Amino acid sequence: MKAQALHGHLDALLLAVLEQGALHGYAIIEALRARSGGTLDLPTGTIYPALRRLERAGYVASDWSTVNGRERRTYQLTEAGGRALAGERAGWREFSATVGRFLGADEPPATPA
């Protein structure tokens, strides 16, 4: 799946991954890949700018740490990020239910007489 297909949904996916706990950037990419069954294989050039945007918005906080002698930036969900994620989930349910009325049906709906 291409990053462009996720337009408008990437931030929510990142927040959902971080809901499980703090992760460094590459681990976030791996979590997206694993939870999507390999469908979401997004490049760092897509993920890191989105993480910075979420950090500027106050939805994600980051800290530098050393892991196996390497400096890594670890990201975690903030309280504001948790609230934003809840809003994204509500919006997604509404969106998917609405679109499902068109794309999920095997037969077109009956027209009123």
HELIX and SHEET records of a PDB file:
HELIX    1   1 ALA A    3  LEU A    6  5                                   4    
HELIX    2   2 LEU A   10  LEU A   18  1                                   9    
HELIX    3   3 GLY A   25  ARG A   35  1                                  11    
HELIX    4   4 THR A   44  ARG A   56  1                                  13    
HELIX    5   5 GLU A   79  LEU A  103  1                                  25    
SHEET    1   A 3 LEU A  23  HIS A  24  0                                        
SHEET    2   A 3 ARG A  70  LEU A  77 -1                                        
SHEET    3   A 3 VAL A  60  VAL A  67 -1                                        
END                                                                             
